[in-house]
Amino acid sequence: MASYEMVIGLEVHVELSTRTKIFCGCTTRFGGAPNTRTCPICTGMPGTLPVVNRRVVEFAIAAGLATNCEITRRTRFDRKNYFYPDLPKAYQVSQLYLPICRNGYLTIETPQGEKRVGIHEIHMEEDAGKLTHDPWLDRTLVDYNRCGVPLLEIVSEPDMRSAQEVVAYLTRLRQTLQYLGVSDCKMQEGSLRADVNLSVRPMGQTALGTRTEMKNLNSFKAIARAIEGEFRRQTELIEDGGVVRQQTRRWDDNKGASFAMRSKENAQDYRYFPEPDLPPMEIAQAWIDEIAAREPELREAKRARYQREMGLPDYDAALLTEEKATADLFERASALCGRPADVAHWLMGDAMALMKERQIAPDQMTLAPEALARVVTLVAEGRVSRQSAKEIFVYAFDGGEDVDGYVREHALQMVQDDGAYARAVEEVLARCAKDAESYSAGNEKALGFLVGQTMKALGGKGDAKKVGEMLRERLAR
Protein backbone atom coordinates (compact mmCIF):
# COMPACT_ATOMS: atom_id res chain seq x y z
CA MET A 1 0.00 0.00 0.00
CA ALA A 2 2.93 2.34 0.53
CA SER A 3 3.39 2.55 -3.27
CA TYR A 4 -0.03 4.18 -3.73
CA GLU A 5 -1.42 7.56 -2.78
CA MET A 6 -5.01 8.62 -2.24
CA VAL A 7 -6.54 11.56 -4.08
CA ILE A 8 -9.53 13.13 -2.34
CA GLY A 9 -12.06 15.80 -3.21
CA LEU A 10 -15.08 16.72 -1.11
CA GLU A 11 -18.63 17.82 -1.79
CA VAL A 12 -19.85 19.49 1.41
CA HIS A 13 -23.55 20.24 1.85
CA VAL A 14 -24.29 23.03 4.32
CA GLU A 15 -27.77 23.95 5.56
CA LEU A 16 -28.10 27.72 5.84
CA SER A 17 -29.30 29.51 8.97
CA THR A 18 -32.21 31.30 7.34
CA ARG A 19 -35.60 31.49 9.05
CA THR A 20 -37.43 30.29 5.95
CA LYS A 21 -36.77 27.92 3.06
CA ILE A 22 -35.09 28.80 -0.21
CA PHE A 23 -38.23 29.24 -2.35
CA CYS A 24 -41.13 29.51 0.13
CA GLY A 25 -42.06 30.83 3.57
CA CYS A 26 -41.96 27.52 5.50
CA THR A 27 -39.79 27.44 8.60
CA THR A 28 -36.35 25.83 8.52
CA ARG A 29 -36.37 24.91 12.22
CA PHE A 30 -34.90 21.48 12.92
CA GLY A 31 -37.28 18.73 14.01
CA GLY A 32 -41.06 18.97 14.22
CA ALA A 33 -43.64 16.28 13.56
CA PRO A 34 -43.10 14.67 10.14
CA ASN A 35 -44.64 16.50 7.17
CA THR A 36 -45.90 19.47 9.23
CA ARG A 37 -43.46 22.11 7.95
CA THR A 38 -44.36 21.96 4.28
CA CYS A 39 -46.47 23.84 1.74
CA PRO A 40 -47.49 23.36 -1.91
CA ILE A 41 -44.30 25.09 -3.10
CA CYS A 42 -41.70 23.00 -1.27
CA THR A 43 -43.61 19.79 -1.99
CA GLY A 44 -43.84 20.66 -5.69
CA MET A 45 -47.60 20.86 -6.19
CA PRO A 46 -48.70 21.73 -9.76
CA GLY A 47 -49.26 25.42 -10.47
CA THR A 48 -46.96 26.74 -7.74
CA LEU A 49 -44.13 29.20 -8.39
CA PRO A 50 -40.93 29.54 -6.34
CA VAL A 51 -39.49 32.89 -5.19
CA VAL A 52 -35.78 33.11 -4.29
CA ASN A 53 -34.98 33.90 -0.66
CA ARG A 54 -32.67 36.96 -0.84
CA ARG A 55 -30.93 35.94 2.38
CA VAL A 56 -29.79 32.67 0.77
CA VAL A 57 -28.04 34.59 -2.00
CA GLU A 58 -26.40 36.91 0.57
CA PHE A 59 -25.13 33.95 2.57
CA ALA A 60 -23.73 32.32 -0.58
CA ILE A 61 -21.87 35.51 -1.52
CA ALA A 62 -20.53 35.88 2.03
CA ALA A 63 -19.27 32.28 2.00
CA GLY A 64 -17.67 32.81 -1.40
CA LEU A 65 -15.85 35.95 -0.29
CA ALA A 66 -14.57 34.26 2.87
CA THR A 67 -13.21 31.33 0.81
CA ASN A 68 -11.46 33.56 -1.73
CA CYS A 69 -13.90 32.76 -4.56
CA GLU A 70 -14.87 34.77 -7.61
CA ILE A 71 -18.53 35.81 -7.44
CA THR A 72 -20.50 35.05 -10.60
CA ARG A 73 -22.22 38.32 -11.45
CA ARG A 74 -24.82 36.67 -13.71
CA THR A 75 -26.01 33.44 -12.15
CA ARG A 76 -29.05 31.19 -12.48
CA PHE A 77 -30.70 28.02 -11.21
CA ASP A 78 -30.99 24.72 -13.08
CA ARG A 79 -33.20 21.66 -12.75
CA LYS A 80 -31.51 18.41 -11.79
CA ASN A 81 -33.91 15.65 -12.78
CA TYR A 82 -34.08 12.37 -10.94
CA PHE A 83 -36.70 10.29 -9.18
CA TYR A 84 -36.30 9.33 -5.55
CA PRO A 85 -39.01 8.97 -2.88
CA ASP A 86 -37.64 11.87 -0.79
CA LEU A 87 -37.88 14.26 -3.79
CA PRO A 88 -41.59 14.97 -4.36
CA LYS A 89 -41.04 17.10 -7.49
CA ALA A 90 -38.83 14.41 -9.11
CA TYR A 91 -36.28 17.19 -9.70
CA GLN A 92 -34.06 19.35 -7.53
CA VAL A 93 -33.47 23.05 -8.15
CA SER A 94 -29.69 23.47 -8.12
CA GLN A 95 -26.92 25.23 -10.11
CA LEU A 96 -24.74 23.52 -12.70
CA TYR A 97 -23.83 25.93 -15.48
CA LEU A 98 -23.41 29.23 -13.61
CA PRO A 99 -22.72 28.52 -9.91
CA ILE A 100 -22.66 31.63 -7.75
CA CYS A 101 -19.04 31.17 -6.57
CA ARG A 102 -16.02 29.72 -8.36
CA ASN A 103 -12.23 29.31 -8.20
CA GLY A 104 -11.60 29.80 -4.48
CA TYR A 105 -9.42 28.17 -1.84
CA LEU A 106 -8.88 27.59 1.86
CA THR A 107 -5.50 27.31 3.54
CA ILE A 108 -5.03 24.46 6.01
CA GLU A 109 -2.26 23.57 8.43
CA THR A 110 -0.51 20.22 7.90
CA PRO A 111 2.57 18.63 9.52
CA GLN A 112 4.50 19.76 6.43
CA GLY A 113 3.30 23.37 6.76
CA GLU A 114 0.48 25.36 5.18
CA LYS A 115 -1.35 23.91 2.19
CA ARG A 116 -3.90 25.47 -0.14
CA VAL A 117 -6.98 23.38 -0.98
CA GLY A 118 -8.79 24.65 -4.04
CA ILE A 119 -12.55 25.22 -4.12
CA HIS A 120 -13.92 24.46 -7.57
CA GLU A 121 -17.31 26.05 -6.92
CA ILE A 122 -20.04 26.88 -4.43
CA HIS A 123 -23.61 26.58 -5.60
CA MET A 124 -27.04 27.07 -4.09
CA GLU A 125 -29.68 24.37 -4.08
CA GLU A 126 -32.67 23.02 -2.19
CA ASP A 127 -32.51 20.06 0.16
CA ALA A 128 -34.57 16.91 -0.31
CA GLY A 129 -36.71 15.17 2.30
CA LYS A 130 -35.59 12.44 4.67
CA LEU A 131 -36.21 8.71 4.47
CA THR A 132 -36.41 6.62 7.64
CA HIS A 133 -35.87 2.90 7.21
CA ASP A 134 -37.69 0.71 9.74
CA PRO A 135 -36.15 -2.79 9.63
CA TRP A 136 -38.58 -4.21 12.18
CA LEU A 137 -41.67 -3.33 10.17
CA ASP A 138 -39.86 -3.70 6.83
CA ARG A 139 -40.98 -0.33 5.52
CA THR A 140 -39.59 3.09 4.69
CA LEU A 141 -41.20 6.33 5.87
CA VAL A 142 -40.68 9.74 4.28
CA ASP A 143 -40.62 13.13 6.00
CA TYR A 144 -40.79 16.15 3.66
CA ASN A 145 -40.08 18.79 6.35
CA ARG A 146 -36.53 19.20 5.03
CA CYS A 147 -37.63 19.71 1.42
CA GLY A 148 -36.67 23.19 0.27
CA VAL A 149 -34.27 23.92 3.15
CA PRO A 150 -31.53 26.06 1.56
CA LEU A 151 -28.15 24.43 0.97
CA LEU A 152 -24.75 25.49 -0.21
CA GLU A 153 -22.79 22.74 -1.92
CA ILE A 154 -19.08 23.48 -1.61
CA VAL A 155 -17.06 21.42 -4.09
CA SER A 156 -13.32 21.19 -3.51
CA GLU A 157 -10.63 20.34 -6.00
CA PRO A 158 -9.04 16.87 -5.59
CA ASP A 159 -6.17 18.40 -3.60
CA MET A 160 -6.21 16.35 -0.38
CA ARG A 161 -3.95 13.35 0.13
CA SER A 162 -4.85 12.01 3.59
CA ALA A 163 -7.67 11.71 6.10
CA GLN A 164 -5.81 14.22 8.28
CA GLU A 165 -5.87 16.82 5.50
CA VAL A 166 -9.58 16.20 4.93
CA VAL A 167 -10.36 16.74 8.63
CA ALA A 168 -8.20 19.90 8.66
CA TYR A 169 -10.06 21.24 5.61
CA LEU A 170 -13.49 20.45 7.07
CA THR A 171 -12.52 21.98 10.41
CA ARG A 172 -11.38 25.20 8.72
CA LEU A 173 -14.47 25.31 6.49
CA ARG A 174 -16.79 24.70 9.46
CA GLN A 175 -15.11 27.43 11.50
CA THR A 176 -15.38 29.89 8.60
CA LEU A 177 -19.08 29.25 8.06
CA GLN A 178 -19.88 29.43 11.78
CA TYR A 179 -18.00 32.71 12.22
CA LEU A 180 -19.87 34.13 9.22
CA GLY A 181 -23.16 33.07 10.83
CA VAL A 182 -24.37 31.44 7.62
CA SER A 183 -24.80 28.00 9.24
CA ASP A 184 -24.59 26.37 12.65
CA CYS A 185 -22.82 23.39 10.96
CA LYS A 186 -24.26 20.91 13.48
CA MET A 187 -23.27 17.59 11.96
CA GLN A 188 -25.47 15.67 14.41
CA GLU A 189 -28.51 17.50 12.96
CA GLY A 190 -27.38 17.17 9.34
CA SER A 191 -26.50 20.86 8.93
CA LEU A 192 -23.13 19.85 7.51
CA ARG A 193 -22.74 16.66 5.50
CA ALA A 194 -19.77 15.56 3.43
CA ASP A 195 -19.52 13.31 0.37
CA VAL A 196 -16.02 11.92 -0.10
CA ASN A 197 -14.73 11.34 -3.64
CA LEU A 198 -11.65 9.14 -3.44
CA SER A 199 -9.34 7.47 -5.95
CA VAL A 200 -5.89 5.91 -5.72
CA ARG A 201 -2.90 6.01 -8.02
CA PRO A 202 0.73 4.85 -7.94
CA MET A 203 3.09 7.28 -6.25
CA GLY A 204 4.48 9.75 -8.78
CA GLN A 205 1.66 9.30 -11.31
CA THR A 206 -0.20 12.46 -12.31
CA ALA A 207 -3.25 10.91 -13.98
CA LEU A 208 -6.26 10.43 -11.71
CA GLY A 209 -7.62 6.98 -10.94
CA THR A 210 -11.28 5.95 -11.00
CA ARG A 211 -13.09 7.55 -8.08
CA THR A 212 -15.82 6.34 -5.81
CA GLU A 213 -18.13 8.53 -3.76
CA MET A 214 -19.17 7.89 -0.16
CA LYS A 215 -22.33 9.82 0.70
CA ASN A 216 -23.56 11.89 3.64
CA LEU A 217 -20.88 11.20 6.24
CA ASN A 218 -21.77 13.22 9.32
CA SER A 219 -18.87 13.09 11.76
CA PHE A 220 -15.17 13.79 11.41
CA LYS A 221 -14.30 10.42 12.95
CA ALA A 222 -16.55 8.55 10.52
CA ILE A 223 -15.07 10.49 7.60
CA ALA A 224 -11.51 9.62 8.63
CA ARG A 225 -12.37 5.94 9.07
CA ALA A 226 -14.26 5.84 5.76
CA ILE A 227 -11.28 7.32 3.91
CA GLU A 228 -8.81 4.83 5.37
CA GLY A 229 -11.21 1.93 4.73
CA GLU A 230 -11.93 2.87 1.11
CA PHE A 231 -8.24 3.50 0.39
CA ARG A 232 -7.46 0.04 1.69
CA ARG A 233 -10.28 -1.53 -0.38
CA GLN A 234 -9.19 0.12 -3.63
CA THR A 235 -5.48 -0.64 -3.27
CA GLU A 236 -6.15 -4.27 -2.40
CA LEU A 237 -8.51 -4.55 -5.37
CA ILE A 238 -5.90 -3.12 -7.76
CA GLU A 239 -3.09 -5.30 -6.39
CA ASP A 240 -5.30 -8.38 -6.85
CA GLY A 241 -5.75 -7.49 -10.52
CA GLY A 242 -9.24 -6.03 -10.17
CA VAL A 243 -10.67 -2.79 -11.53
CA VAL A 244 -12.11 0.05 -9.47
CA ARG A 245 -15.56 1.00 -10.74
CA GLN A 246 -17.08 4.45 -10.51
CA GLN A 247 -19.72 3.96 -7.81
CA THR A 248 -21.65 5.63 -5.07
CA ARG A 249 -20.93 3.69 -1.89
CA ARG A 250 -22.32 3.64 1.63
CA TRP A 251 -19.90 3.59 4.54
CA ASP A 252 -20.96 1.33 7.44
CA ASP A 253 -19.07 2.68 10.45
CA ASN A 254 -19.99 -0.31 12.62
CA LYS A 255 -18.61 -2.84 10.12
CA GLY A 256 -15.70 -0.65 9.06
CA ALA A 257 -16.44 -1.22 5.37
CA SER A 258 -18.12 0.46 2.39
CA PHE A 259 -20.82 -1.14 0.26
CA ALA A 260 -21.87 -0.35 -3.30
CA MET A 261 -25.21 1.47 -3.66
CA ARG A 262 -25.33 2.30 -7.36
CA SER A 263 -23.10 3.23 -10.28
CA LYS A 264 -21.94 6.83 -10.04
CA GLU A 265 -23.94 9.20 -12.20
CA ASN A 266 -22.50 11.97 -14.37
CA ALA A 267 -24.07 15.36 -15.06
CA GLN A 268 -25.70 14.20 -18.31
CA ASP A 269 -27.58 11.50 -16.40
CA TYR A 270 -29.57 14.21 -14.63
CA ARG A 271 -30.72 15.99 -17.81
CA TYR A 272 -29.95 19.45 -16.43
CA PHE A 273 -31.67 22.42 -18.02
CA PRO A 274 -32.24 26.03 -16.91
CA GLU A 275 -34.97 26.35 -14.28
CA PRO A 276 -37.91 27.88 -16.20
CA ASP A 277 -39.69 29.25 -13.12
CA LEU A 278 -36.74 31.36 -11.89
CA PRO A 279 -35.15 34.09 -14.02
CA PRO A 280 -31.36 34.56 -14.06
CA MET A 281 -30.00 36.88 -11.35
CA GLU A 282 -27.80 39.89 -12.00
CA ILE A 283 -25.65 40.54 -8.92
CA ALA A 284 -24.50 44.14 -8.65
CA GLN A 285 -20.94 44.86 -7.55
CA ALA A 286 -22.34 47.34 -5.02
CA TRP A 287 -24.24 44.49 -3.32
CA ILE A 288 -21.08 42.35 -3.21
CA ASP A 289 -19.15 45.28 -1.69
CA GLU A 290 -21.88 45.81 0.90
CA ILE A 291 -21.77 42.15 1.97
CA ALA A 292 -17.95 42.23 2.10
CA ALA A 293 -17.99 45.36 4.28
CA ARG A 294 -20.14 43.75 6.97
CA GLU A 295 -18.39 40.37 7.08
CA PRO A 296 -17.39 39.60 10.69
CA GLU A 297 -13.91 38.96 12.02
CA LEU A 298 -12.96 35.41 11.08
CA ARG A 299 -11.08 32.90 13.19
CA GLU A 300 -7.51 33.61 12.08
CA ALA A 301 -7.90 37.37 12.46
CA LYS A 302 -9.46 36.91 15.89
CA ARG A 303 -6.67 34.56 16.95
CA ALA A 304 -4.04 37.13 15.96
CA ARG A 305 -5.92 39.94 17.76
CA TYR A 306 -6.11 37.95 21.01
CA GLN A 307 -2.33 37.68 20.97
CA ARG A 308 -1.73 41.28 19.91
CA GLU A 309 -4.25 43.12 22.07
CA MET A 310 -4.86 40.78 25.01
CA GLY A 311 -1.39 39.31 25.40
CA LEU A 312 -2.55 35.70 25.16
CA PRO A 313 -0.08 32.99 24.07
CA ASP A 314 -0.67 31.52 20.62
CA TYR A 315 -1.81 28.19 22.10
CA ASP A 316 -4.47 29.89 24.23
CA ALA A 317 -5.65 32.10 21.36
CA ALA A 318 -5.88 29.09 19.05
CA LEU A 319 -7.87 27.03 21.56
CA LEU A 320 -10.29 29.84 22.43
CA THR A 321 -11.07 30.54 18.77
CA GLU A 322 -11.59 26.93 17.64
CA GLU A 323 -15.32 27.30 18.29
CA LYS A 324 -17.20 30.54 17.70
CA ALA A 325 -19.36 29.96 20.80
CA THR A 326 -16.25 29.80 23.00
CA ALA A 327 -14.74 32.91 21.41
CA ASP A 328 -18.00 34.86 21.86
CA LEU A 329 -18.23 33.85 25.52
CA PHE A 330 -14.58 34.74 26.11
CA GLU A 331 -14.90 38.20 24.58
CA ARG A 332 -18.11 39.13 26.38
CA ALA A 333 -16.88 37.94 29.78
CA SER A 334 -13.50 39.67 29.29
CA ALA A 335 -15.20 42.93 28.39
CA LEU A 336 -17.26 42.75 31.59
CA CYS A 337 -14.43 42.01 34.04
CA GLY A 338 -11.39 43.36 32.21
CA ARG A 339 -9.31 40.24 32.96
CA PRO A 340 -8.96 38.24 29.71
CA ALA A 341 -6.13 36.01 30.97
CA ASP A 342 -8.24 34.87 33.94
CA VAL A 343 -11.31 34.29 31.75
CA ALA A 344 -9.16 32.23 29.36
CA HIS A 345 -7.88 30.17 32.30
CA TRP A 346 -11.41 29.24 33.42
CA LEU A 347 -12.60 28.45 29.89
CA MET A 348 -9.61 26.32 28.92
CA GLY A 349 -9.54 24.51 32.24
CA ASP A 350 -12.76 24.01 34.20
CA ALA A 351 -15.19 24.76 31.34
CA MET A 352 -13.57 22.35 28.87
CA ALA A 353 -13.29 19.65 31.56
CA LEU A 354 -17.01 19.97 32.33
CA MET A 355 -17.93 19.91 28.62
CA LYS A 356 -15.94 16.71 28.17
CA GLU A 357 -17.46 15.15 31.28
CA ARG A 358 -21.01 15.99 30.21
CA GLN A 359 -20.38 15.35 26.50
CA ILE A 360 -21.66 18.70 25.30
CA ALA A 361 -20.40 21.10 22.65
CA PRO A 362 -19.46 24.76 23.31
CA ASP A 363 -22.67 26.00 21.70
CA GLN A 364 -24.66 23.90 24.19
CA MET A 365 -23.17 25.59 27.24
CA THR A 366 -25.55 27.58 29.46
CA LEU A 367 -22.70 29.52 31.09
CA ALA A 368 -23.63 33.22 30.97
CA PRO A 369 -20.77 35.70 30.33
CA GLU A 370 -22.02 37.83 33.25
CA ALA A 371 -21.75 34.86 35.63
CA LEU A 372 -18.29 33.90 34.36
CA ALA A 373 -17.07 37.50 34.70
CA ARG A 374 -18.40 37.65 38.26
CA VAL A 375 -16.56 34.46 39.27
CA VAL A 376 -13.33 35.91 37.86
CA THR A 377 -13.88 39.21 39.71
CA LEU A 378 -14.63 37.55 43.07
CA VAL A 379 -11.38 35.60 42.90
CA ALA A 380 -9.36 38.63 41.75
CA GLU A 381 -10.74 40.77 44.61
CA GLY A 382 -9.97 38.05 47.15
CA ARG A 383 -13.59 37.65 48.13
CA VAL A 384 -13.67 33.88 47.54
CA SER A 385 -10.92 31.28 47.57
CA ARG A 386 -9.84 29.48 44.45
CA GLN A 387 -11.29 26.27 45.86
CA SER A 388 -14.65 27.90 46.59
CA ALA A 389 -14.57 29.49 43.13
CA LYS A 390 -14.49 26.03 41.55
CA GLU A 391 -17.78 25.19 43.28
CA ILE A 392 -19.26 28.54 42.26
CA PHE A 393 -18.13 27.98 38.67
CA VAL A 394 -20.02 24.69 38.44
CA TYR A 395 -23.16 26.55 39.58
CA ALA A 396 -22.59 29.18 36.88
CA PHE A 397 -21.77 26.54 34.24
CA ASP A 398 -25.13 24.91 34.92
CA GLY A 399 -26.93 28.15 34.08
CA GLY A 400 -26.87 29.83 37.49
CA GLU A 401 -26.87 33.61 37.13
CA ASP A 402 -27.02 34.97 40.73
CA VAL A 403 -23.41 34.27 41.62
CA ASP A 404 -23.36 36.63 44.62
CA GLY A 405 -26.56 35.07 45.94
CA TYR A 406 -25.01 31.61 45.66
CA VAL A 407 -21.92 32.77 47.56
CA ARG A 408 -24.06 34.19 50.40
CA GLU A 409 -26.38 31.19 50.54
CA HIS A 410 -23.49 28.72 50.84
CA ALA A 411 -21.32 30.97 53.06
CA LEU A 412 -18.41 30.90 50.62
CA GLN A 413 -17.14 34.43 51.30
CA MET A 414 -13.47 34.74 52.13
CA VAL A 415 -12.68 35.82 55.70
CA GLN A 416 -12.03 39.56 55.63
CA ASP A 417 -11.60 40.26 59.37
CA ASP A 418 -7.92 40.83 60.23
CA GLY A 419 -8.68 39.88 63.82
CA ALA A 420 -9.88 36.44 62.73
CA TYR A 421 -6.63 35.93 60.80
CA ALA A 422 -4.55 36.97 63.82
CA ARG A 423 -6.44 34.66 66.17
CA ALA A 424 -6.06 31.70 63.78
CA VAL A 425 -2.31 32.34 63.43
CA GLU A 426 -1.80 32.49 67.20
CA GLU A 427 -3.85 29.33 67.73
CA VAL A 428 -1.81 27.37 65.17
CA LEU A 429 1.56 28.60 66.47
CA ALA A 430 0.60 27.59 69.98
CA ARG A 431 -0.55 24.16 68.82
CA CYS A 432 2.32 23.56 66.39
CA ALA A 433 5.24 25.02 68.34
CA LYS A 434 7.74 22.43 67.05
CA ASP A 435 6.90 23.27 63.42
CA ALA A 436 7.28 26.96 64.20
CA GLU A 437 10.72 26.29 65.72
CA SER A 438 11.66 24.21 62.66
CA TYR A 439 10.81 27.10 60.35
CA SER A 440 12.77 29.55 62.51
CA ALA A 441 15.74 27.17 62.26
CA GLY A 442 15.65 27.46 58.45
CA ASN A 443 13.20 24.75 57.33
CA GLU A 444 11.10 26.58 54.71
CA LYS A 445 8.86 23.55 54.18
CA ALA A 446 7.52 23.94 57.71
CA LEU A 447 5.88 27.21 56.67
CA GLY A 448 3.70 25.39 54.15
CA PHE A 449 2.42 23.12 56.90
CA LEU A 450 1.67 26.11 59.15
CA VAL A 451 -0.17 27.88 56.32
CA GLY A 452 -2.28 24.77 55.73
CA GLN A 453 -3.18 24.50 59.41
CA THR A 454 -4.13 28.17 59.57
CA MET A 455 -6.29 27.86 56.44
CA LYS A 456 -7.97 24.87 58.06
CA ALA A 457 -8.63 26.96 61.20
CA LEU A 458 -10.24 29.58 58.96
CA GLY A 459 -12.57 26.97 57.46
CA GLY A 460 -10.79 27.05 54.11
CA LYS A 461 -12.00 30.61 53.52
CA GLY A 462 -8.81 32.51 54.17
CA ASP A 463 -6.36 34.13 51.79
CA ALA A 464 -3.38 31.78 51.70
CA LYS A 465 -1.04 34.55 50.56
CA LYS A 466 -2.13 36.78 53.41
CA VAL A 467 -1.79 33.90 55.91
CA GLY A 468 1.78 33.22 54.74
CA GLU A 469 2.73 36.87 55.13
CA MET A 470 1.24 37.06 58.63
CA LEU A 471 3.06 33.88 59.71
CA ARG A 472 6.41 35.15 58.40
CA GLU A 473 5.93 38.46 60.16
CA ARG A 474 4.92 36.78 63.43
CA LEU A 475 7.80 34.28 63.38
CA ALA A 476 10.34 36.97 62.57
CA ARG A 477 9.81 38.70 65.91
Secondary structure as UniProt FT lines:
FT   TURN            2..3
FT   STRAND          4..15
FT   TURN            34..35
FT   TURN            40..44
FT   TURN            46..47
FT   HELIX           54..66
FT   TURN            67..68
FT   STRAND          70..71
FT   STRAND          74..75
FT   STRAND          78..81
FT   TURN            85..86
FT   TURN            88..89
FT   STRAND          91..94
FT   STRAND          101..110
FT   TURN            111..112
FT   STRAND          113..126
FT   STRAND          130..134
FT   TURN            135..138
FT   STRAND          139..143
FT   TURN            145..148
FT   STRAND          150..156
FT   HELIX           163..180
FT   HELIX           187..189
FT   STRAND          192..202
FT   TURN            203..204
FT   STRAND          212..217
FT   HELIX           220..239
FT   TURN            240..241
FT   STRAND          247..252
FT   TURN            253..256
FT   STRAND          257..263
FT   HELIX           267..270
FT   STRAND          273..274
FT   TURN            276..277
FT   STRAND          281..282
FT   HELIX           285..293
FT   HELIX           299..310
FT   HELIX           314..320
FT   HELIX           324..337
FT   HELIX           340..346
FT   HELIX           347..351
FT   HELIX           352..358
FT   HELIX           362..364
FT   HELIX           369..380
FT   TURN            381..382
FT   HELIX           386..397
FT   TURN            398..399
FT   HELIX           403..409
FT   TURN            410..411
FT   HELIX           418..431
FT   HELIX           433..440
FT   TURN            441..442
FT   HELIX           445..457
FT   TURN            458..460
FT   HELIX           464..475
//
